[in-house]
Amino acid sequence: MKKLLVVSLLALCSSTAEAQVPSIDGVWQVTVQDTATNNNLLCPLETNVLSVSISVTGSAATLTLLDGSGAVLSGTVVGSQLLIPVPPLPEDGGFTSNTGTGPMGEVVLTITGTTMAGTSTWMWCSGAPCPGAIGDCGGTSIWTAALQFAELCNGDGGVSPGCTDCPCTNNAPTGTVGGCLNSAGTSARLLASGDPSASLTAGITTDLRFGLEGAPPNAFCILNSGSAVAPQGLANPCFGLNSGAQALAFDGLRCAVQGTRRHGGRSADGLGRVGVTNNPWGGEGGPPVGIAQAGAGFVAGQTRYFQVINRDDALLSCMRGLNTSQAVRVIFTL
């Protein structure tokens, strides 16, 4: 019996943390392959989809994992490891547990660049006591993760001194994933999810989807994309850091550059969100053919960097009337 568990990790980690944690900004796709060591017909074949968010404080992060039943898990990033304590969860009338190699039995994923990996042991019980009932089974879990949507060009002062500060001392707090501070005192963050396939059938709403949070209330927002991240000038001391560049027109940073395209406008709701109480870009918000195939279309293997430009109060912040989110990297698939 093999069981496949797919987990989406939304990670907010600073690449400049004191423990020099590898940057894991973005959305991770985690696959857990469970192989039974005492196979029997009562062992279930299960697939669970969970969403995970990580917020960073210094060199540690707090992880919140929500499954379909609303159960909440927690975890931390310590050094180059992500520790996930996984308590028993109800599944198909039984109980499951994952026990890892951490000091408190946490599942330990070691972060290496844009991948994570680890192992744990699991148990499925048909009833109480667990283990001990007829039909109980267990085995080994192999956890692997790959970075799917990387987040770059944050408005928190950059990845090194001067690379790149916001234009009018409106840097967001260090470690923030999102744009420079706006007139509402918040940082607009572009959120990516869904399937980045460039060949999905028209009308499918599980395609690439973008939402937004932290924009000024009711602000008009335009989704843009480019083939690179500023700065691109070889003479710029920040070249190659994907830290963005100041622009005379923006209270925020220009991130997405070269071959830029617009993907439509949305108005934020009263809480500065797009895609919660109103339509996102992509997904159920259209276009019907999906972001990947709209206009000239994108192809498998192509990389695009998405960023939102939003209206802002021209009498506040830098008094330019426009601000920006961070950038999100998307690599389109077949």
Secondary structure, 3 states (H helix, E strand, C coil): CEEEEEEEEEEECCCCCCCCCCCCCEEEEEEEEEEECCCCCCCCCCEEEEEEEEEEECCEEEEEEECCCCCEEEEEEECCEEEECEEEEEECCEEEEEECCCCCCCEEEEEECCEEEEEEEEEEECCCCCCCCCCCEEEEEEEEEEEEEEEECCCCCCCECCECCCCCCCCCCCCCCCCCECCCCCECEEEEECECECCCCCCCCCECEEEEECCCCCCEEEEEEECEECCCCCCCCCCCCCCCEECCCCCCEECEECCCEEEEEEECCCCCCECCCCCCEEHHHCCCCCCCCCCCCCCCCCEEEEEEEEECCCCCCCCCCEEECCEEEEECEC
